[in-house]
Every structure is written in structure tokens, then in C-alpha cells.
Amino acid sequence: MVRTMDRRLMIAALTCCASAPLRAQDAPARPRHKIPAGELHEALSRRFPVRLGLAGMLQVEISAPMLHLRPARNQLGAGLLAQVRGVQQRPLPAGEMDLVFSLRYEASDQTVRARDPEILDLRWPGMPPETVRALQGILPRIAGDFGEVVLHRFSARELALPETMGLVPQELAVVDDGLVVFFGPGPNR
């Protein structure tokens, strides 16, 4: 019984030792910087309220963004509150709109930016269906005109160590509580 147990222990130990280098190669540690959700929300909030006039027919004010982190899509989202006032009608109840943004790193000014907004959903109780359809047709163009939103500007201190190692921000990953920026070899490496 003792020999059988010793053999099993020996086989298990050899298996672990042999596979240890393979596991170490699977997931090398990568330098990273985490941007907390609170900072992302604050940066997004600075862009609001936005007031838009639509061909003299309607006035739209978009405000109160809520940040939605969407790790499965690797995108940031925003829940927005929209208030519409018609030139000749009474104010309507506020509606809600959900957007998602793609992300990118801009090396020229060392910023992380939200771009290419996409409208996922528009909810507007009490608004006439024809007005909702008109807004659904107009809002994608408005979202496209929204431009890029700077979510984070790296400080010299944040980039000092990675730069001495020849690393630059390379990959952006949305996580449940913020955004992780992974560093990798720069273009000259």
C-alpha cells in the first residue's frame, strides 16, 4: 500500500513539474493601467447636457448620463435622458436612450477615447408613434455627429515606467468596474 501511494505521489509530482513551464508561458504578466468606472462616468458626464434643434420643429436636450460597462461587447454604454419640446406643442415626458461606444487609444495626445456611438434602444412613453419613428430616423445621424469623447488622458507619471520599458498602450478591455489598458511593445520595438 505504501509503494502504491508513493508511486501515485511521484507521478502527480512529475506531471506538475513537467507542465509548470507550459502554464507559465500561457499567460505572461502584462503591464496594465486601470481606469475606474467613476472616472469614466465623470468624463462622459462633462459632455452633457447637449441641446439640439431639429429643423425648427423640435428641441431636444440630452442629459444625465449613466455609465454602462459592457465587458461582453468590450464597449462602454451610456443611459441618457432626453427631453423634447415641440415648437407648437406642450412639453412631453422625458424619454430614455441607451448608447454604446467603441474605444480607442490616441497616441498623439495620449488619450483613451469613446467613439462611434450606436443607439441600442429608445424608450419614450407618451410620445406619439410617428414622432418616435421620426426620432429613430434622426438620432443615428445625431449620434454620429457626437464625435469622440476623451475618457482619460494619461499623465507623464502614468506612462513613465511603461515608456522606459519600450511599451505603449495597446489593448483596451472593459471590465465590470472600469477599463483596463494593457501595454505592449511600441512600434519601434
SEMINU-826024 format. One record per residue: residue number from 1; residue in three letters; x negated, y negated, z of N, C-alpha, C, O in turn. Coordinates in Angstrom, 3 decimals. Atoms other than C-alpha are relative to their C-alpha. Layout:
% residues N
ZANU    i   aa       npx       npy       npz      capx      capy      capz       cpx       cpy       cpz       opx       opy       opz
ZANU  NUM  ALA         X         Y         Z         X         Y         Z         X         Y         Z         X         Y         Z
...
END
This chain:
% residues 189
ZANU    i   aa       npx       npy       npz      capx      capy      capz       cpx       cpy       cpz       opx       opy       opz
ZANU    1  MET    -0.814     1.195     0.000     0.000     0.000     0.000    -0.854    -1.253     0.000    -0.524    -2.219    -0.689
ZANU    2  VAL     0.869     1.157    -0.063    -2.810    -2.420     0.816    -0.661    -0.231    -1.347    -0.760    -1.375    -1.790
ZANU    3  ARG     0.644     0.152     1.311    -4.574    -1.740    -2.510     0.974    -0.538    -1.045     0.600    -1.371    -1.871
ZANU    4  THR    -0.997     0.478     0.949    -1.341    -2.280    -4.473     0.242    -1.491     0.211     0.334    -2.252    -0.751
ZANU    5  MET    -0.213     1.413    -0.312    -0.786    -5.589    -2.713    -1.208    -0.823    -0.404    -1.048    -1.921    -0.937
ZANU    6  ASP     1.211     0.719     0.391    -4.422    -6.628    -3.269    -0.069    -0.169    -1.509    -0.445    -1.234    -2.000
ZANU    7  ARG     0.020     0.097     1.463    -4.146    -5.840    -6.986     0.990    -1.061    -0.494     0.663    -1.858    -1.373
ZANU    8  ARG    -1.011     0.985     0.403    -0.949    -7.892    -7.321    -0.468    -1.418     0.294    -0.289    -2.326    -0.518
ZANU    9  LEU     0.519     1.303    -0.386    -2.527   -10.788    -5.489    -1.113    -0.438    -0.936    -1.183    -1.599    -1.339
ZANU   10  MET     1.116     0.282     0.901    -5.630   -10.559    -7.670     0.512    -0.381    -1.397     0.008    -1.329    -1.998
ZANU   11  ILE    -0.557     0.293     1.326    -3.570   -10.507   -10.909     0.665    -1.377     0.010     0.487    -2.155    -0.928
ZANU   12  ALA    -0.651     1.311    -0.098    -1.496   -13.500    -9.757    -1.025    -1.122     0.057    -0.842    -2.154    -0.590
ZANU   13  ALA     1.037     1.023    -0.116    -4.630   -15.466    -8.826    -0.701    -0.221    -1.328    -0.947    -1.363    -1.716
ZANU   14  LEU     0.664     0.129     1.302    -6.324   -14.724   -12.167     0.901    -0.689    -1.020     0.435    -1.494    -1.826
ZANU   15  THR    -0.940     0.630     0.925    -3.196   -15.726   -14.071     0.069    -1.509     0.252     0.056    -2.304    -0.689
ZANU   16  CYS    -0.048     1.427    -0.337    -3.006   -19.044   -12.217    -1.275    -0.707    -0.415    -1.220    -1.805    -0.969
ZANU   17  CYS     1.281     0.624     0.349    -6.709   -19.766   -12.724    -0.150    -0.155    -1.505    -0.659    -1.171    -1.980
ZANU   18  ALA     0.139     0.048     1.457    -6.557   -18.966   -16.438     0.908    -1.057    -0.618     0.541    -1.684    -1.612
ZANU   19  SER    -0.932     0.956     0.599    -3.526   -21.182   -17.073    -0.171    -1.419     0.530     0.434    -2.342    -0.017
ZANU   20  ALA     0.178     1.343    -0.571    -4.656   -24.150   -14.952    -0.530    -1.000    -1.008     0.006    -2.106    -1.079
ZANU   21  PRO     0.466     0.982     0.989    -6.689   -25.808   -17.747     1.067    -0.339    -1.040     1.142    -1.478    -1.501
ZANU   22  LEU    -1.054     0.272     0.974    -3.741   -25.437   -20.133     1.026    -0.972     0.554     1.455    -1.887    -0.149
ZANU   23  ARG    -0.961     0.922    -0.608    -1.354   -27.144   -17.715    -0.583    -1.396     0.140     0.138    -2.381    -0.016
ZANU   24  ALA     0.642     1.310    -0.143    -3.847   -29.952   -17.146    -0.028    -0.731    -1.339     0.038    -1.960    -1.373
ZANU   25  GLN     0.036     0.631     1.322    -4.009   -30.570   -20.913     1.388    -0.404    -0.478     1.510    -1.289    -1.324
ZANU   26  ASP    -1.361     0.281     0.463    -0.211   -30.624   -21.329     0.432    -1.431     0.264     1.026    -2.064    -0.610
ZANU   27  ALA    -0.514     1.321    -0.365     0.457   -33.888   -19.542    -1.105    -0.868     0.586    -1.219    -1.001     1.805
ZANU   28  PRO     1.041     0.862    -0.532    -2.506   -36.209   -19.299     0.621    -1.245     0.635     1.632    -1.765     0.165
ZANU   29  ALA    -0.478     1.218    -0.655    -2.025   -39.122   -16.956    -0.231    -1.176    -0.934    -1.331    -1.353    -1.459
ZANU   30  ARG     0.114     1.166     0.869    -1.338   -42.262   -18.965     0.188    -1.243     0.842     1.092    -1.301     1.676
ZANU   31  PRO    -0.225     1.269    -0.707    -1.772   -45.773   -17.627     1.368    -0.558    -0.382     1.810    -0.426    -1.523
ZANU   32  ARG    -1.339     0.525     0.242     1.588   -47.473   -17.289     0.276    -1.211     0.872    -0.414    -1.469     1.858
ZANU   33  HIS    -0.469     1.155    -0.780     3.350   -50.565   -16.028     1.520     0.087     0.033     2.156     0.268    -1.005
ZANU   34  LYS    -1.455    -0.083    -0.119     6.901   -50.520   -14.700     0.596    -1.391     0.189     0.138    -2.182     1.013
ZANU   35  ILE    -0.747     1.252    -0.106     9.268   -53.431   -15.189     1.327     0.361     0.673     2.127     1.100     0.099
ZANU   36  PRO    -1.216    -0.373    -0.724    12.052   -53.209   -12.587     1.275    -0.522    -0.661     1.257    -1.527    -1.373
ZANU   37  ALA    -1.294     0.373     0.577    15.716   -53.406   -13.576     0.391    -1.431     0.366     0.973    -2.136    -0.458
ZANU   38  GLY    -0.343     1.367    -0.415    16.143   -56.643   -11.579    -0.663    -1.048    -0.870    -0.039    -2.055    -1.206
ZANU   39  GLU     0.699     0.950     0.869    13.528   -58.425   -13.688     0.603    -0.002    -1.400     0.732    -1.058    -2.020
ZANU   40  LEU    -0.623    -0.090     1.326    15.123   -57.164   -16.912     1.346    -0.726    -0.001     1.666    -1.445    -0.948
ZANU   41  HIS    -1.297     0.666    -0.100    18.553   -58.368   -15.753    -0.160    -1.515     0.060     0.587    -2.255    -0.581
ZANU   42  GLU     0.244     1.442    -0.114    17.174   -61.775   -14.805    -0.384    -0.605    -1.349     0.098    -1.679    -1.709
ZANU   43  ALA     0.424     0.502     1.313    15.504   -62.197   -18.209     1.175    -0.048    -0.972     1.313    -1.005    -1.734
ZANU   44  LEU    -1.164    -0.036     0.874    18.678   -61.193   -20.032     1.000    -1.086     0.386     1.595    -1.721    -0.485
ZANU   45  SER    -0.966     0.993    -0.489    20.829   -63.488   -17.864    -0.361    -1.426    -0.405     0.520    -2.273    -0.545
ZANU   46  ARG     0.429     1.360     0.378    18.748   -66.541   -18.836     0.545    -0.429    -1.354     0.586    -1.623    -1.648
ZANU   47  ARG    -0.513     0.327     1.333    20.224   -66.349   -22.353     1.473    -0.395     0.002     2.012    -0.772    -1.039
ZANU   48  PHE    -1.435     0.228    -0.066    23.778   -66.892   -21.146     0.315    -1.152     0.926    -0.484    -1.450     1.813
ZANU   49  PRO    -1.067    -0.291     0.942    26.307   -68.420   -21.334    -0.347    -0.451    -1.425    -1.135    -1.373    -1.635
ZANU   50  VAL     0.125     0.339     1.419    26.439   -68.539   -25.124     1.365    -0.483    -0.459     2.378     0.172    -0.216
ZANU   51  ARG    -1.257     0.548     0.520    29.084   -70.713   -26.761    -0.060    -0.010    -1.511    -1.025    -0.486    -2.108
ZANU   52  LEU    -0.051    -0.101     1.454    30.122   -70.089   -30.338     1.304    -0.576    -0.512     2.359    -0.374     0.089
ZANU   53  GLY    -1.197     0.481     0.676    32.553   -71.859   -32.628     0.156     0.793    -1.280    -0.800     0.941    -2.042
ZANU   54  LEU    -0.240    -0.813     1.185    34.138   -69.745   -35.336     0.898    -0.750    -0.970     2.121    -0.732    -0.835
ZANU   55  ALA    -0.694     0.686     1.094    35.129   -71.831   -38.362     1.149    -0.879     0.471     2.187    -0.940    -0.187
ZANU   56  GLY    -1.025     0.896    -0.486    37.135   -74.279   -36.290     1.254     0.684     0.517     2.197     0.011     0.933
ZANU   57  MET    -1.194    -0.727    -0.450    39.608   -71.532   -35.342    -0.084     0.366     1.473     0.871     0.192     2.230
ZANU   58  LEU     0.156    -0.515    -1.354    38.223   -70.149   -32.130    -1.282    -0.513     0.626    -2.246    -0.841    -0.067
ZANU   59  GLN     1.209     0.257    -0.770    35.739   -70.980   -29.429    -0.213     1.216     0.889     0.700     1.646     1.594
ZANU   60  VAL     0.316    -1.179    -0.802    34.003   -68.033   -27.775    -1.133    -0.365     0.952    -2.145    -0.936     0.546
ZANU   61  GLU     1.063     0.167    -0.982    31.998   -68.226   -24.565    -0.314     1.381     0.560     0.559     2.062     1.097
ZANU   62  ILE     0.441    -1.314    -0.457    29.986   -65.132   -23.681    -0.899    -0.213     1.203    -1.853    -0.989     1.152
ZANU   63  SER     0.757     0.215    -1.230    28.646   -64.854   -20.153    -0.029     1.254     0.857     0.468     2.314     0.476
ZANU   64  ALA     0.048    -1.013    -1.057    27.968   -62.749   -17.067    -0.513     1.354    -0.467     0.206     2.347    -0.358
ZANU   65  PRO     0.473    -1.312     0.450    25.768   -60.016   -18.499    -0.289     0.938     1.172    -0.847     0.544     2.195
ZANU   66  MET     0.381    -1.071    -0.921    25.499   -56.764   -16.598    -0.984     0.875    -0.764    -0.767     1.171    -1.939
ZANU   67  LEU     1.011    -0.821     0.650    22.447   -54.660   -17.370     0.414     1.459     0.057     0.822     1.957     1.106
ZANU   68  HIS    -0.224    -1.442     0.069    22.979   -51.078   -18.513    -1.286     0.632    -0.505    -1.774     0.296    -1.584
ZANU   69  LEU     1.192    -0.726     0.422    19.962   -48.810   -18.658     0.457     1.311    -0.628     1.212     2.065    -0.014
ZANU   70  ARG    -0.427    -1.190     0.733    20.399   -46.037   -21.220    -1.213     0.850    -0.371    -1.660     0.837    -1.518
ZANU   71  PRO     1.193    -0.814     0.265    17.460   -43.628   -20.871     0.201     1.022    -1.125    -0.733     1.279    -1.885
ZANU   72  ALA    -0.244    -1.012     1.032    19.086   -41.013   -23.148    -0.184    -0.579    -1.399    -0.607     0.133    -2.309
ZANU   73  ARG     0.163     0.657     1.309    19.049   -43.524   -26.038    -1.273    -0.832    -0.071    -1.600    -1.393    -1.116
ZANU   74  ASN     1.179     0.868    -0.129    15.881   -45.302   -24.859     0.338    -1.432    -0.427    -0.393    -2.068    -1.185
ZANU   75  GLN    -0.452     1.359     0.291    17.793   -48.567   -25.066     0.505    -0.662     1.278     0.924    -0.006     2.231
ZANU   76  LEU    -0.634     0.794    -1.049    18.872   -51.333   -22.764     1.363    -0.405    -0.513     1.554    -0.605    -1.713
ZANU   77  GLY    -1.322     0.447     0.376    22.502   -52.306   -22.741     0.408    -1.187     0.850    -0.195    -1.471     1.885
ZANU   78  ALA    -0.540     1.131    -0.748    24.473   -55.303   -21.595     1.514     0.054    -0.078     2.092     0.283    -1.140
ZANU   79  GLY    -1.445     0.168    -0.048    28.058   -55.629   -20.484     0.267    -1.487     0.095    -0.188    -2.143     1.032
ZANU   80  LEU    -0.226     1.444     0.068    29.282   -59.097   -21.414     1.472    -0.320     0.183     2.350     0.470    -0.164
ZANU   81  LEU    -1.349     0.509    -0.177    32.345   -61.084   -20.509     0.194    -1.098    -1.040    -0.620    -2.018    -1.129
ZANU   82  ALA    -0.255     0.983     1.055    33.860   -63.077   -23.388     1.353    -0.661     0.210     2.364    -0.002     0.454
ZANU   83  GLN    -1.222     0.794    -0.130    36.421   -65.845   -23.149     0.230    -0.698    -1.333    -0.668    -1.357    -1.859
ZANU   84  VAL    -0.333     0.623     1.285    38.185   -67.020   -26.312     1.090    -1.033     0.219     2.053    -0.817     0.955
ZANU   85  ARG    -1.028     1.039    -0.004    40.113   -70.219   -26.753     0.271    -0.377    -1.454    -0.642    -0.714    -2.207
ZANU   86  GLY    -0.376     0.412     1.348    42.010   -70.943   -29.922     0.258    -1.486    -0.008     0.610    -2.074     1.015
ZANU   87  VAL    -0.212     1.431     0.110    42.306   -74.458   -31.182     1.442    -0.354     0.346     1.694    -1.370     0.993
ZANU   88  GLN    -1.399     0.335    -0.201    46.093   -74.314   -31.062     0.727     1.001     0.899     1.956     1.057     0.873
ZANU   89  GLN    -0.697    -0.936    -0.878    46.811   -71.606   -28.512    -0.526    -0.078     1.419    -1.598    -0.626     1.677
ZANU   90  ARG     0.398     0.008    -1.408    46.652   -71.140   -24.787    -1.194     0.937     0.194    -1.425     1.829    -0.622
ZANU   91  PRO     1.134    -0.888    -0.267    43.570   -69.518   -23.246     0.466     1.444     0.189     1.493     1.701     0.817
ZANU   92  LEU    -0.289    -1.427    -0.127    43.571   -65.733   -23.471    -0.798     0.583     1.155    -1.804     0.004     1.566
ZANU   93  PRO     0.807    -0.636    -1.044    42.406   -63.362   -20.736    -1.375     0.381    -0.565    -1.541     0.580    -1.769
ZANU   94  ALA     1.365    -0.341     0.424    38.712   -62.547   -20.835    -0.054     1.439    -0.505     0.705     2.303    -0.068
ZANU   95  GLY     0.242    -1.336     0.524    37.508   -59.548   -22.783    -1.392     0.462     0.386    -2.212    -0.323     0.863
ZANU   96  GLU     1.307    -0.571    -0.312    34.555   -57.255   -22.293    -0.600     0.611    -1.247     0.099     1.170    -2.092
ZANU   97  MET     0.719    -0.509     1.149    31.921   -56.255   -24.782    -1.256     0.713     0.505    -1.949     0.208     1.388
ZANU   98  ASP     1.213    -0.729    -0.338    29.165   -53.646   -24.499    -0.944    -0.003    -1.197    -0.558     0.346    -2.312
ZANU   99  LEU     1.052     0.035     1.021    25.929   -54.084   -26.465    -1.139     0.902     0.425    -1.324     1.158     1.615
ZANU  100  VAL     1.282    -0.647    -0.287    22.751   -52.056   -26.709    -1.059    -0.678    -0.853    -0.777    -1.191    -1.936
ZANU  101  PHE     1.133     0.604     0.690    19.331   -53.329   -27.737    -1.096     1.031    -0.178    -1.289     1.895     0.677
ZANU  102  SER     1.249    -0.738     0.156    16.275   -51.648   -29.171    -1.092    -0.843     0.643    -0.895    -2.030     0.903
ZANU  103  LEU     1.098     0.693    -0.679    12.950   -52.577   -27.597    -1.260     0.050    -0.847    -1.470     0.967    -1.642
ZANU  104  ARG     1.306    -0.011     0.678     9.553   -53.532   -28.927    -0.992    -0.837     0.795    -0.609    -1.701     1.584
ZANU  105  TYR     1.066     0.792    -0.597     6.220   -54.889   -27.759    -0.548    -0.915    -1.082    -0.842    -0.463    -2.189
ZANU  106  GLU     0.564     0.984     0.930     4.967   -58.070   -29.460    -1.388    -0.369     0.497    -1.530    -1.034     1.523
ZANU  107  ALA     1.380     0.203    -0.420     1.169   -58.206   -29.275    -0.421    -1.469    -0.055    -1.247    -1.898     0.751
ZANU  108  SER     0.458     1.380     0.168     0.845   -61.835   -30.434     0.201    -0.855     1.245    -0.608    -1.738     1.531
ZANU  109  ASP    -0.214     0.766    -1.228     2.339   -63.197   -27.218     0.141     0.903     1.230     0.533     0.445     2.303
ZANU  110  GLN     0.027    -0.984    -1.088     2.134   -60.035   -25.065     1.338     0.075     0.740     1.398    -0.025     1.966
ZANU  111  THR    -1.338    -0.067    -0.578     5.881   -59.715   -24.530     0.688     1.313    -0.368     0.383     1.941    -1.382
ZANU  112  VAL    -0.926    -1.087     0.305     8.427   -56.930   -24.350     1.305    -0.677    -0.365     1.788    -1.550     0.356
ZANU  113  ARG    -1.188     0.670     0.526    11.489   -57.867   -26.367     1.136     0.967    -0.275     0.918     2.109    -0.680
ZANU  114  ALA    -1.212    -0.702     0.410    15.069   -56.682   -26.821     0.369    -0.540    -1.376     0.315    -1.747    -1.608
ZANU  115  ARG    -0.312     0.436     1.366    16.122   -56.768   -30.468     1.100     0.869    -0.594     1.514     1.859     0.008
ZANU  116  ASP    -1.007    -0.748     0.754    18.686   -55.517   -32.968     1.202     0.392     0.847     1.467     1.582     1.020
ZANU  117  PRO    -1.169    -0.352    -0.822    21.789   -55.745   -30.767     1.057     0.728    -0.829     1.291     0.411    -1.995
ZANU  118  GLU    -1.065    -0.774     0.640    24.524   -53.282   -31.612     1.205    -0.007     0.941     1.077     0.321     2.120
ZANU  119  ILE    -1.209     0.029    -0.813    28.086   -53.685   -30.371     0.569     1.411     0.074     0.894     2.017    -0.947
ZANU  120  LEU    -0.541    -1.344    -0.198    29.312   -50.416   -28.878     1.503    -0.006     0.229     2.217     0.876    -0.248
ZANU  121  ASP    -1.405    -0.016    -0.379    32.694   -51.405   -27.536     0.497    -1.426     0.238    -0.250    -2.296     0.684
ZANU  122  LEU    -0.663     1.285    -0.235    35.112   -54.329   -27.368     1.360     0.298     0.623     2.194     0.972     0.018
ZANU  123  ARG    -1.262    -0.213    -0.717    37.949   -54.321   -24.824     0.599    -1.368     0.307    -0.034    -2.213     0.940
ZANU  124  TRP    -0.611     1.309    -0.189    40.407   -57.201   -24.796     1.498     0.136     0.235     2.290    -0.020    -0.695
ZANU  125  PRO    -1.431    -0.146    -0.276    43.727   -56.629   -23.050     0.733    -1.327    -0.205     0.239    -2.388     0.175
ZANU  126  GLY    -0.821     1.187     0.183    46.445   -59.063   -24.033    -0.290    -0.781    -1.267     0.448    -1.713    -1.590
ZANU  127  MET     0.303     0.717     1.237    44.814   -60.215   -27.256     0.759     0.664    -1.153     0.810     1.891    -1.235
ZANU  128  PRO    -0.712    -0.570     1.147    46.867   -59.775   -30.434    -0.934     0.889    -0.840    -2.099     0.546    -1.038
ZANU  129  PRO     0.840    -0.943     0.757    45.600   -56.809   -32.521    -0.709    -0.629    -1.199    -1.852    -0.281    -1.496
ZANU  130  GLU     0.640     0.618     1.178    44.926   -58.983   -35.590    -1.209    -0.852     0.416    -2.193    -0.933    -0.320
ZANU  131  THR     1.128     0.791    -0.501    42.664   -61.256   -33.506    -1.143     0.911     0.405    -2.306     0.598     0.149
ZANU  132  VAL     1.047    -0.966    -0.376    40.793   -58.242   -32.089    -0.699     0.506    -1.257    -1.927     0.596    -1.288
ZANU  133  ARG     0.609    -0.478     1.260    40.251   -56.928   -35.640    -0.889    -1.079    -0.617    -1.969    -0.780    -1.126
ZANU  134  ALA     0.808     1.098     0.539    39.006   -60.352   -36.751    -1.309    -0.137     0.776    -2.376    -0.311     0.186
ZANU  135  LEU     1.218     0.075    -0.826    36.572   -60.483   -33.822    -0.928     1.174    -0.270    -2.144     0.994    -0.332
ZANU  136  GLN     0.832    -1.166     0.287    35.366   -56.935   -34.541    -0.742    -0.166    -1.327    -1.846     0.351    -1.497
ZANU  137  GLY     0.676     0.260     1.268    34.559   -58.080   -38.068    -1.073    -1.070     0.110    -2.082    -1.006    -0.591
ZANU  138  ILE     0.930     1.127    -0.134    32.759   -61.261   -36.952    -1.133     0.285     0.979    -2.269    -0.130     0.747
ZANU  139  LEU     0.986    -0.187    -1.067    30.935   -60.088   -33.820    -1.299     0.681    -0.433    -2.360     0.281     0.046
ZANU  140  PRO     1.298    -0.570     0.413    28.361   -57.831   -35.544    -0.931    -1.029    -0.638    -2.142    -0.979    -0.422
ZANU  141  ARG     0.839     1.065     0.578    27.140   -60.855   -37.542    -0.529    -0.915     1.074    -1.689    -1.325     1.036
ZANU  142  ILE     0.422     0.857    -1.108    27.046   -62.954   -34.388    -1.095     0.701     0.799    -2.094     0.083     1.167
ZANU  143  ALA     1.010    -0.771    -0.740    25.131   -60.193   -32.583    -1.312     0.011    -0.765    -2.381    -0.087    -0.162
ZANU  144  GLY     1.208     0.025     0.821    22.680   -60.089   -35.499    -0.720    -1.330     0.069    -1.947    -1.377    -0.022
ZANU  145  ASP     0.594     1.331    -0.114    22.115   -63.835   -35.157    -0.555    -0.275     1.391    -1.234    -1.279     1.608
ZANU  146  PHE     0.408     0.183    -1.400    21.437   -63.417   -31.443    -1.517    -0.072     0.130    -2.035    -0.750     1.018
ZANU  147  GLY     1.461     0.037    -0.034    17.752   -62.833   -32.155    -0.566     0.915     1.062     0.128     1.773     1.607
ZANU  148  GLU     0.693    -0.828    -0.989    15.233   -61.288   -29.825     0.014    -0.699     1.358    -0.016    -1.926     1.447
ZANU  149  VAL     0.018     0.512    -1.366    15.274   -61.690   -26.057    -1.290     0.471     0.658    -1.561     1.671     0.717
ZANU  150  VAL     1.228    -0.359    -0.715    11.966   -61.799   -24.193     0.402     0.501     1.385     0.990    -0.231     2.182
ZANU  151  LEU    -0.349    -0.620    -1.281    12.389   -59.422   -21.260    -1.147    -0.051     0.997    -0.926    -0.068     2.208
ZANU  152  HIS     1.168     0.015    -0.888     8.849   -59.513   -19.887    -1.186    -0.559    -0.771    -1.416    -0.199    -1.926
ZANU  153  ARG     1.252     0.524     0.566     5.675   -61.465   -20.585    -1.112     0.494     0.916    -1.150     0.163     2.101
ZANU  154  PHE     1.103    -0.532    -0.788     2.552   -59.638   -19.448    -0.934    -1.122     0.425    -1.270    -1.999    -0.371
ZANU  155  SER     0.980     0.962    -0.494     0.229   -61.689   -17.290    -1.397     0.546    -0.308    -1.565     1.735    -0.579
ZANU  156  ALA     1.384    -0.426     0.224    -3.541   -61.594   -17.776    -0.394     1.050     1.035    -1.137     1.983     0.731
ZANU  157  ARG     0.307    -0.952    -1.078    -3.750   -59.748   -14.464     0.566     1.390    -0.307    -0.100     2.398    -0.070
ZANU  158  GLU    -0.631    -1.286     0.314    -1.339   -57.016   -15.606    -0.725     0.737    -1.117    -0.723     1.968    -1.154
ZANU  159  LEU     0.683    -0.626     1.136    -3.363   -56.394   -18.766    -1.503     0.144     0.199    -2.164     0.787    -0.616
ZANU  160  ALA     1.456     0.015    -0.191    -6.878   -56.843   -17.319    -0.608     1.399     0.008    -1.528     1.672    -0.763
ZANU  161  LEU     0.576    -1.346    -0.098    -7.572   -53.219   -16.367     0.203     0.803    -1.280    -0.758     1.384    -1.784
ZANU  162  PRO    -0.154    -0.739     1.257    -5.991   -51.623   -19.453    -0.909    -0.530    -1.119    -1.469     0.254    -1.885
ZANU  163  GLU     0.841     0.566     1.059    -7.886   -54.041   -21.725    -1.461     0.401     0.166    -2.146     0.647    -0.827
ZANU  164  THR     1.397    -0.422    -0.202   -11.237   -53.147   -20.117    -0.202     1.450    -0.421    -1.322     1.853    -0.735
ZANU  165  MET     0.066    -1.395     0.431   -10.431   -49.516   -20.978     0.326     0.143    -1.490     0.360     1.259    -2.010
ZANU  166  GLY    -0.332    -0.044     1.422    -9.534   -50.449   -24.581     1.430     0.435    -0.269     1.730     0.953    -1.345
ZANU  167  LEU    -1.386    -0.440     0.129    -5.831   -49.780   -24.010     0.933    -1.186    -0.191     0.675    -2.290     0.288
ZANU  168  VAL    -1.029     1.015     0.243    -2.782   -51.723   -25.154     1.370     0.634     0.253     1.496     1.858     0.223
ZANU  169  PRO    -1.347    -0.561    -0.106     0.979   -51.361   -24.544     0.348     0.730    -1.300     0.193     0.195    -2.398
ZANU  170  GLN    -0.204    -0.823     1.184     2.002   -48.580   -26.867     1.397     0.600    -0.092     1.951     0.710    -1.186
ZANU  171  GLU    -1.297    -0.665     0.008     5.264   -46.933   -25.845     0.873    -0.572     1.106     0.402    -0.833     2.213
ZANU  172  LEU    -0.956     0.529    -0.964     8.367   -48.225   -24.085     1.026     1.090     0.296     1.592     1.687    -0.620
ZANU  173  ALA    -0.962    -1.039    -0.394    10.588   -45.844   -22.116     0.962    -0.564     1.042     0.550    -0.995     2.120
ZANU  174  VAL    -1.028     0.433    -0.940    13.856   -46.832   -20.470     0.216     1.139     0.993     0.400     2.293     0.606
ZANU  175  VAL    -0.247    -0.969    -1.068    14.294   -45.069   -17.128     1.180    -0.494     0.840     1.692    -1.589     0.609
ZANU  176  ASP    -1.192     0.330    -0.784    17.090   -45.097   -14.546    -0.092    -1.304     0.781     0.935    -1.910     1.087
ZANU  177  ASP     0.133     1.206    -0.819    15.656   -48.048   -12.621    -0.897    -1.064    -0.630    -1.463    -1.896     0.078
ZANU  178  GLY     0.794     1.029     0.663    13.835   -50.117   -15.229    -0.561     0.470    -1.332     0.048     1.265    -2.049
ZANU  179  LEU     0.673    -0.279     1.268    11.431   -49.883   -18.128    -1.455     0.318     0.297    -2.117    -0.419     1.028
ZANU  180  VAL     1.399    -0.363    -0.181     8.074   -48.106   -18.212    -0.727    -0.261    -1.312    -0.311     0.202    -2.374
ZANU  181  VAL     0.843     0.297     1.153     5.412   -49.414   -20.584    -1.244     0.879     0.131    -2.017     0.727     1.077
ZANU  182  PHE     1.174    -0.870     0.001     2.801   -46.744   -21.407    -1.074    -0.634    -0.863    -0.786    -1.187    -1.925
ZANU  183  PHE     1.136     0.542     0.718    -0.657   -47.836   -22.525    -0.697     1.114    -0.767    -0.720     2.263    -0.325
ZANU  184  GLY     0.760    -0.956     0.812    -2.679   -46.111   -25.253    -1.139    -0.721    -0.681    -1.290    -1.933    -0.531
ZANU  185  PRO     1.147     0.609     0.670    -5.771   -46.701   -27.357     0.417    -1.136    -0.930     1.412    -1.038    -1.648
ZANU  186  GLY    -0.275     1.158     0.854    -5.847   -50.054   -29.113    -0.374     0.296    -1.455    -0.942     1.348    -1.747
ZANU  187  PRO     0.245    -0.229     1.426    -6.155   -50.442   -32.892    -1.483     0.133    -0.354    -1.823     0.749    -1.363
ZANU  188  ASN     1.442    -0.046     0.292    -9.952   -50.828   -32.726    -0.680     1.208     0.601    -1.905     1.317     0.539
ZANU  189  ARG     0.596    -1.161    -0.649   -10.471   -47.554   -30.898     0.155     1.234    -0.776    -0.301     2.294    -0.348
END
